[in-house]
Amino acid sequence: MAMKELTSSPTARLATLGELIETTIPAFISPPPTRETLGAWFDAARIPRFKSNPPARGGGGPVFYSVAAVEKFFRSRILTS
């Protein structure tokens, strides 16, 4: 099953920043912040992230974030009316 198919389902565990911007983040904040801002927020909050090829730390390849951790981050910081 491809990652794209997983992120469109409510049970996705990992997603790239682009996929999060398209699917998860609009449920909490619109318009979504820039990729740079989101990356800084997620790093500051220590949201788990994973690379498909861990030895390639210097660059290349997509980075996947924990969808559950991203949702928890926004739920704990966004006030609902």
Secondary structure, 3 states (H helix, E strand, C coil): CCHHHHHCCCCCCEEEHHHHHHHCHHHCCCCCCCHHHHHHHHHHCCCCEEECCCCCCCCCCCEEEEHHHHHHHHHHHCCCC
